[in-house]
Amino acid sequence: MLEDILWRMGQQSRVLQELRREIMPVWDDNAAREVDSRYLNSHAADDERLLEQLHLQDESLDQSASQMTAAQEEGRRAEEQAVEVMEQLRFANQDLQGAYGHYDVYARYHADARGKFPQVQSLIREANASCG
């Protein structure tokens, strides 16, 4: 849309400058030169700078739109990855709960086994004493 406006503005500026060139031989007196130097020359320069800046703005807007699209795509991918990370975290928490349960069983069996060492040692001593 901005490109269409810029094209129309450029066309209007070119038409005005062509008209100035065409009437210059006819409109050649002190008053015409005064109007030309005071208003029309500055208009041509301002018009040229305006069109140049508007083209730069249009390019910047296009770049911004591209970058916005890329940022939205990256955001979408980040959300997908966050969902995957949350799912893996849930699985890890489930595995961790299972591991804690297994550790509790291990700790209980270990304590039971250590508690039976004196009895085992006593039985070994009795067996050694009866054999020997």
C-alpha positions as CSV (number, residue, x, y, z in Angstrom):
1,M,0.0,0.0,0.0
2,L,2.8,2.4,0.9
3,E,4.5,1.5,-2.3
4,D,1.5,2.6,-4.3
5,I,1.4,5.9,-2.4
6,L,5.1,6.4,-3.0
7,W,4.7,5.6,-6.7
8,R,1.8,8.2,-7.0
9,M,3.8,10.8,-5.2
10,G,6.8,10.2,-7.4
11,Q,4.6,10.5,-10.5
12,Q,3.1,13.7,-9.3
13,S,6.5,15.1,-8.5
14,R,7.8,14.1,-12.0
15,V,4.8,15.7,-13.6
16,L,5.3,18.9,-11.7
17,Q,9.0,19.0,-12.6
18,E,8.2,18.3,-16.3
19,L,5.6,21.1,-16.3
20,R,8.2,23.5,-14.8
21,R,10.7,22.6,-17.5
22,E,8.1,23.0,-20.3
23,I,6.9,26.4,-19.1
24,M,10.4,27.7,-18.2
25,P,10.9,29.3,-21.7
26,V,7.5,30.9,-21.6
27,W,7.5,31.9,-17.9
28,D,10.8,33.7,-17.8
29,D,10.5,37.1,-16.0
30,N,11.6,38.4,-12.7
31,A,8.4,37.4,-10.9
32,A,8.6,33.8,-12.3
33,R,12.2,33.5,-11.3
34,E,11.3,34.8,-7.8
35,V,8.5,32.2,-7.4
36,D,10.8,29.6,-8.8
37,S,13.7,30.3,-6.5
38,R,11.6,31.0,-3.4
39,Y,9.0,28.1,-3.7
40,L,9.4,25.7,-6.5
41,N,13.1,24.9,-6.2
42,S,12.8,24.2,-2.5
43,H,9.7,22.2,-3.2
44,A,11.6,20.0,-5.6
45,A,14.4,19.5,-3.1
46,D,12.0,18.8,-0.3
47,D,10.0,16.4,-2.5
48,E,13.1,14.5,-3.4
49,R,14.2,14.2,0.3
50,L,10.6,13.3,1.3
51,L,10.4,10.5,-1.3
52,E,13.8,9.2,-0.3
53,Q,12.9,9.1,3.4
54,L,9.6,7.5,2.7
55,H,11.3,4.8,0.6
56,L,13.7,4.2,3.5
57,Q,10.7,4.0,5.9
58,D,8.9,1.5,3.6
59,E,12.1,-0.7,3.5
60,S,12.3,-0.5,7.3
61,L,8.7,-1.4,7.6
62,D,9.2,-4.4,5.3
63,Q,12.2,-5.5,7.3
64,S,10.3,-5.0,10.6
65,A,7.5,-7.2,9.3
66,S,9.9,-9.9,8.2
67,Q,11.7,-9.7,11.6
68,M,8.3,-9.8,13.4
69,T,7.3,-12.9,11.4
70,A,10.6,-14.5,12.3
71,A,10.2,-13.6,16.0
72,Q,6.7,-15.0,16.0
73,E,8.0,-18.2,14.5
74,E,10.8,-18.5,17.0
75,G,8.3,-17.8,19.8
76,R,6.0,-20.6,18.5
77,R,9.0,-23.0,18.3
78,A,10.0,-22.0,21.9
79,E,6.5,-22.7,23.1
80,E,6.6,-26.1,21.5
81,Q,10.0,-26.9,23.0
82,A,8.8,-25.6,26.4
83,V,5.9,-28.1,26.2
84,E,8.3,-30.9,25.4
85,V,10.6,-29.8,28.3
86,M,7.6,-29.8,30.7
87,E,6.6,-33.2,29.6
88,Q,10.2,-34.6,30.0
89,L,10.3,-32.9,33.4
90,R,7.1,-34.6,34.4
91,F,8.6,-37.9,33.4
92,A,11.8,-37.2,35.3
93,N,9.8,-36.3,38.4
94,Q,7.9,-39.6,38.1
95,D,11.2,-41.5,37.7
96,L,12.6,-39.6,40.7
97,Q,9.6,-40.6,42.8
98,G,10.2,-44.2,41.8
99,A,13.9,-43.9,42.6
100,Y,13.1,-42.5,46.1
101,G,10.8,-45.4,46.7
102,H,13.5,-47.9,45.6
103,Y,16.0,-46.1,47.8
104,D,13.6,-46.4,50.8
105,V,13.3,-50.2,50.2
106,Y,17.1,-50.4,49.8
107,A,17.7,-48.5,53.1
108,R,15.3,-50.7,54.9
109,Y,16.9,-54.0,53.6
110,H,20.3,-52.6,54.3
111,A,19.4,-51.7,57.9
112,D,17.8,-55.2,58.3
113,A,21.0,-56.9,56.9
114,R,23.3,-54.8,59.1
115,G,21.1,-55.6,62.1
116,K,21.6,-59.3,61.4
117,F,25.4,-59.1,61.3
118,P,25.9,-59.8,65.0
119,Q,23.6,-62.8,64.8
120,V,25.4,-64.1,61.7
121,Q,28.8,-63.6,63.4
122,S,27.5,-65.4,66.4
123,L,26.3,-68.3,64.3
124,I,29.7,-68.4,62.5
125,R,31.5,-68.5,65.8
126,E,29.2,-71.4,67.0
127,A,29.8,-73.3,63.8
128,N,33.6,-72.8,64.1
129,A,33.5,-73.8,67.8
130,S,31.5,-77.0,67.0
131,C,33.9,-78.0,64.2
132,G,36.9,-77.5,65.9
